[in-house]
Amino acid sequence: MEKQLEWTMHLDDTYYMNVFGKRMPVVFTHGKGVYLFSSEDKKYLDMIGGIAVSSLGHAHPRLVRAVCTQARKFIHCSNYFYIEKQAELARKLCDLGFADRVFLCNSGAEANEGAIKLARGYFYRQGAPRPKIVSADRSFHGRTMTTIAATGQEKMRTPFEPLMPGVVHVPYNDIDALKKEVDKTTCAVIIEMVQGESGVYPADLSYIRAIRSICDSTGALLIADEVQTGVARTGTFFAYEQYGITPDILTLAKGLAGGVPIGAVLSTQEASTGFLPGDHGSTFGGNPLACTAALAVLDEVDRKNLVGKAKSTGAFLVKKLRLLARKHEIIEEIRGAGLLIGISLKKPVAVALKKKCFEAGLLIGSVGDQVIRLAPPLILTRAQAASFITTFDAVLTESGSTI
Ligand SMILES: Cc1ncc(COP(=O)(O)O)c(C=O)c1O
């Protein structure tokens, strides 16, 4: 109903803090699989998936059943008590990769806060505190005061200074710059395997391997921020697997519980000694509802081989997009990994193109003026990917010189 949209826009304009600027003029009422449906009964193919969050798409029956069953039992209980689903989820996350220990929280930023705090705590507990954190230019690690300090985008930091001291930024994929900054005062290097929020830039193989060896030689901990790249998104469960290294600490959030808020800090046994009882915690973190949702997602990722699907459907999309790039001059480059794909444009028309796609029933993301980002649900089929390509091709053809 048009009224529902108008009324929601009015309430939002009047009462919600204006942090998102002008949003897309739509209210979704429900979803099914990779589709969302608006109050005006229009169907949209969701190629952004709540920015890499809706890993099982919308209203996935197994996820819905798991959440409803848990909600009927109890949603929350305090971390004063043992929580069965939390313990099960911690074990599952350790079984999936390098980690021995897990801490659960509520978002990506909170996970990165926890990871940085853990790294500082680790050296403090060793009796030799190290203040320095090395991060990358163009990185994104969250919106809290510590995570904006770690974020390598000045516009996000400047208005809120003074920030947490001790962070140094170096150019991404530049081994020499990293070597110069990481020293015996460095407690951690925090890095994304693919920089999603600044335009989908994957790290070079040699870069991540060099970070590992520089960390090893200086004793610094390697924090992999896999908030966006984790949970099968890039075609392996964790993106670090593609680099032949393991981190000391890793953060997850976004896709882990398919849309139920969650964050996770994973670490080796050694790094986990940075927290003693009472050092860290969370009221909501690791509650039965979020953990049940995450367990359902992980179960489905496993049952349906969504790691393999993200890899093959992602490769299919990249191949087709590269063909489109030959036809449409506006496309400069296609990059990414698995189902995290960036389409860089030759002109600053990403927002205009996103709007045209929206009118054509496609939900895509834009990063800055010149990059389109795709991060669809991991359940996207090849046929659905092909239908996206057909519509996207038509939008580019129709838009021609008007975008
Ligand atoms: C790599 C990375 N780290 C951290 C965050 C922050 O996560 P959240 O928005 O859940 O706090 C994001 C969000 O986009 C992200 O992409």
PDBQT file of the ligand as one rigid body, heavy atoms in Angstrom, charges set to zero:
ROOT
HETATM    1  C1  LIG A 501      34.783  -5.840   7.616  1.00  0.00    +0.000 C 
HETATM    2  C2  LIG A 501      33.769  -5.255   8.548  1.00  0.00    +0.000 A 
HETATM    3  N1  LIG A 501      34.066  -5.130   9.842  1.00  0.00    +0.000 NA
HETATM    4  C3  LIG A 501      33.201  -4.617  10.719  1.00  0.00    +0.000 A 
HETATM    5  C4  LIG A 501      31.950  -4.191  10.328  1.00  0.00    +0.000 A 
HETATM    6  C5  LIG A 501      30.992  -3.613  11.328  1.00  0.00    +0.000 C 
HETATM    7  O1  LIG A 501      29.961  -4.509  11.544  1.00  0.00    +0.000 OA
HETATM    8  P1  LIG A 501      28.603  -4.020  12.253  1.00  0.00    +0.000 P 
HETATM    9  O2  LIG A 501      27.934  -3.093  11.318  1.00  0.00    +0.000 OA
HETATM   10  O3  LIG A 501      27.845  -5.292  12.487  1.00  0.00    +0.000 OA
HETATM   11  O4  LIG A 501      29.005  -3.363  13.522  1.00  0.00    +0.000 OA
HETATM   12  C6  LIG A 501      31.594  -4.309   8.985  1.00  0.00    +0.000 A 
HETATM   13  C7  LIG A 501      30.274  -3.836   8.521  1.00  0.00    +0.000 C 
HETATM   14  O5  LIG A 501      30.044  -3.573   7.390  1.00  0.00    +0.000 OA
HETATM   15  C8  LIG A 501      32.521  -4.864   8.073  1.00  0.00    +0.000 A 
HETATM   16  O6  LIG A 501      32.227  -4.991   6.780  1.00  0.00    +0.000 OA
ENDROOT
TORSDOF 0
